[in-house]
C-alpha cells in the first residue's frame, strides 16, 4: 500500500488524539472557507493555518507535497484553462493564443483552492485511521432518517471508507502496471494512444478484481449494514470541546461576514 497518498500515519499528536467527528467537521468547515477565499491574503492565512496543523501533527511536509503529485495534471489543466480563456488585460499573446492578467489571478486562486482542499483532506486521512473515519462518519450520519430511503448510516460510512481505501490501491496498481509495460518496451512518447490503452484496460481489470475480492471478503464475514457495533469507542474529550467552540465562532464569522 502506498504510504504517501491518502494513507494513515500513526502518531500521538493532538490531532491524532482528537475524535474523528471533530476532525471531519473541521474538514467540512475548512472546505467552506477555502471555497469562499478569493484573495491572496486569504490564501496566506490558509497557508499559516495548514502549516500550524502540520507542525502540530508532526508529519513531514514531503508527505503532503507528494500527495499533490498525482493531481498535477488536473491542477495544471484548471490553471491554463482560466489563464487562456478568461477575458481581460492581455499580458501574453502568440498568434490566436492570449493570456490575460485576470485569467492569471483567477487561475491561481482557483488552483490553490483545489490544492488546499486536497491538502486538508490528506491531513485528515494522515491523522485518522480508516476504521475511525468510518466510525466517525457513521456517528455523524446516525441522526439522519436514512432508513426511509432504504439505507443506513453504516452503509454510507462503509462506502466512503472503501473509497478512501481504493484511492491508494489504484495508484499503486497504476505504478506497477506502468513499470511492467515500460519493461516490455512500451514507448509512451512515440505511441501515446497505445500507452493509454495498454495501461487503462489492465487497470480497469485489476480494479474490478479488487472490488470483487473485497465484496467476497465482506460477504464471507456476514457483513450487514444495520445493527453493527464499532471496534472503536469514540468520545469527545476536552480538546474536542475546545475545537467545537472554535468551529462555532468561525461558523458565525462565515455566516455574518
C-alpha positions in Angstrom: 0.0 0.0 0.0 1.3 3.4 -0.9 2.3 5.3 2.2 2.3 8.7 0.6 -1.3 9.1 -0.7 -4.4 9.3 1.4 -2.8 6.9 4.0 -2.8 6.9 7.8 0.5 7.7 9.6 0.3 6.6 13.3 1.2 9.2 15.9 0.4 10.6 19.3 -0.1 14.3 18.5 -3.1 16.4 19.5 -4.6 15.9 16.0 -4.2 12.1 16.3 -6.0 12.1 19.6 -8.9 14.2 18.5 -12.3 12.5 18.0 -12.8 11.6 14.3 -16.1 13.5 14.3 -14.2 16.7 15.4 -11.7 16.3 12.5 -14.4 15.6 9.9 -16.4 18.6 11.0 -13.2 20.6 10.9 -12.6 19.5 7.3 -16.1 20.5 6.3 -15.6 23.9 7.9 -12.2 24.4 6.3 -13.7 23.5 2.9 -16.3 26.2 3.3 -13.7 28.8 4.0 -11.4 27.5 1.1 -14.2 27.8 -1.4 -15.0 31.3 -0.2 -11.5 32.7 -0.2 -10.9 34.8 -3.3 -7.8 36.8 -2.4 -4.1 36.1 -1.9 -4.4 37.4 1.7 -6.9 34.7 2.5 -4.7 32.2 0.8 -1.8 33.3 3.0 -4.0 32.8 6.1 -4.8 29.2 4.8 -1.1 28.6 4.4 -0.5 29.7 8.0 -3.3 27.5 9.4 -2.2 24.5 7.4 1.5 24.8 8.4 0.4 25.2 12.0 -1.6 22.0 11.9 1.2 20.1 10.1 3.6 21.2 12.9 1.1 20.0 15.5 0.7 16.6 14.0 4.5 16.2 13.4 4.1 14.8 9.9 6.8 15.7 7.3 5.8 18.2 4.7 7.0 15.9 1.9 4.1 13.6 2.7 1.7 16.3 1.7 3.7 17.5 -1.3 3.9 14.0 -2.7 0.1 13.6 -2.2 -0.3 16.5 -4.7 1.9 14.9 -7.4 -0.8 12.6 -8.9 -3.1 15.6 -9.3 -0.6 17.9 -11.0 -2.1 17.3 -14.5 -5.6 18.2 -13.2 -4.3 21.3 -11.4 -2.4 22.4 -14.5 -5.4 22.0 -16.7 -7.6 24.2 -14.4 -4.9 26.9 -14.3 -4.3 27.1 -18.0 -8.0 27.0 -18.9 -8.5 30.0 -16.7 -5.4 31.7 -18.0 -6.1 31.4 -21.7 -9.9 31.6 -21.7 -10.6 34.5 -19.4 -11.1 37.9 -21.0 -9.2 40.9 -19.7 -5.9 42.8 -20.0 -3.6 40.8 -22.3 -0.2 40.0 -20.8 1.0 37.5 -23.3 -0.1 36.7 -26.9 1.1 34.3 -29.5 -1.0 34.2 -32.7 -4.5 33.3 -31.6 -3.5 32.3 -28.1 -3.5 35.0 -25.4 -3.2 35.1 -21.7 -4.9 37.8 -19.5 -4.0 39.2 -16.1 -7.5 38.4 -14.8 -7.1 34.8 -16.0 -3.7 34.6 -14.3 -5.2 35.8 -10.9 -8.4 33.6 -11.3 -6.4 30.6 -12.4 -4.0 30.9 -9.5 -6.8 31.3 -6.9 -8.9 28.5 -8.3 -6.0 26.1 -8.5 -4.9 27.0 -4.9 -8.5 26.2 -3.7 -8.3 22.7 -5.1 -4.8 22.2 -3.7 -5.9 23.3 -0.2 -9.0 21.1 -0.4 -6.7 18.1 -1.2 -4.1 19.0 1.5 -6.7 19.4 4.3 -8.3 16.0 3.2 -4.8 14.4 3.3 -4.3 15.9 6.8 -7.5 14.2 7.9 -6.6 10.8 6.5 -3.0 11.1 7.7 -4.0 11.5 11.4 -7.1 9.3 11.4 -7.2 5.5 10.7 -9.8 4.4 8.1 -11.7 2.4 10.7 -12.0 5.6 12.9 -13.1 7.6 9.9 -15.8 5.1 9.2 -16.9 5.2 12.8 -16.9 9.0 12.8 -19.0 9.3 9.6 -21.4 6.7 10.9 -22.0 8.6 14.1 -22.5 11.8 12.3 -25.0 10.3 9.9 -26.8 8.3 12.5 -29.4 11.0 13.4 -30.5 11.4 9.8 -33.6 9.5 8.7 -31.8 7.4 6.2 -33.8 4.3 6.9 -36.7 5.8 4.9 -34.5 5.7 1.8 -33.7 2.1 2.4 -30.1 2.7 3.5 -28.3 3.0 6.8 -25.6 5.2 8.2 -23.3 2.2 8.3 -23.7 1.7 4.5 -22.8 5.3 3.7 -19.8 5.3 6.1 -18.6 2.0 4.7 -18.8 3.3 1.1 -16.8 6.4 2.0 -14.3 4.3 3.8 -13.9 1.9 0.9 -13.5 4.9 -1.5 -10.5 6.1 0.6 -9.1 2.6 0.6 -9.2 2.2 -3.2 -7.5 5.5 -4.0 -4.0 4.4 -2.9 -4.7 0.9 -4.1 -5.4 2.1 -7.6 -2.4 4.4 -7.5 -0.1 1.5 -6.6 -1.7 -0.7 -9.3 -1.1 2.0 -11.9 2.6 2.3 -10.9 3.1 -1.5 -11.1 1.3 -1.6 -14.5 3.3 1.3 -15.8 6.7 -0.2 -14.8 5.6 -3.6 -16.3 4.7 -2.0 -19.6 7.8 0.0 -19.7 9.9 -3.1 -19.1 8.2 -4.7 -22.1 9.3 -1.9 -24.4 6.3 0.4 -24.3 7.3 3.9 -25.6 4.9 6.5 -24.2 6.2 9.4 -26.3 6.0 7.5 -29.7 2.6 5.9 -29.2 0.6 7.7 -26.5 -2.7 6.2 -27.6 -1.2 2.7 -27.3 0.2 3.6 -23.9 -3.3 4.7 -22.7 -4.9 1.5 -24.0 -2.1 -0.6 -22.5 -2.5 0.9 -19.1 -6.2 1.6 -18.8 -7.5 -1.9 -19.8 -5.4 -3.8 -17.2 -6.1 -1.1 -14.6 -9.8 -1.5 -15.0 -9.5 -5.3 -14.9 -7.3 -5.1 -11.7 -9.8 -2.7 -10.1 -12.8 -5.0 -10.8 -10.9 -7.9 -9.4 -10.0 -5.9 -6.2 -13.7 -4.9 -5.8 -14.8 -8.5 -6.2 -12.3 -9.6 -3.6 -13.4 -7.0 -1.1 -17.1 -7.9 -1.7 -16.4 -11.6 -1.3 -14.5 -10.9 1.9 -17.3 -8.8 3.3 -19.9 -11.5 2.4 -17.8 -14.3 3.9 -17.7 -12.3 7.2 -21.5 -11.9 7.1 -21.4 -8.1 6.7 -24.7 -6.4 7.4 -25.4 -2.7 7.2 -27.6 -2.4 10.2 -27.2 -3.3 13.9 -23.4 -3.2 13.7 -21.0 -2.3 16.5 -17.7 -0.5 16.1 -14.3 -1.6 17.2 -13.6 1.9 18.3 -15.2 3.5 21.3 -15.1 7.1 20.3 -16.0 10.1 22.5 -15.4 13.8 22.9 -12.6 14.9 25.1 -11.6 18.4 26.5 -9.7 19.3 23.3 -12.7 18.2 21.2 -15.0 20.6 23.1 -12.4 23.4 22.6 -12.2 22.7 18.9 -16.0 22.7 18.6 -16.3 26.1 20.3 -13.7 27.4 17.9 -15.8 25.9 15.0 -18.9 27.7 16.2 -17.1 31.1 16.3 -15.7 30.5 12.8 -19.1 29.4 11.5 -20.6 32.6 13.0 -17.9 34.7 11.2 -18.5 32.8 8.0 -22.3 33.5 8.1 -22.1 37.1 9.2 -19.1 38.2 7.0 
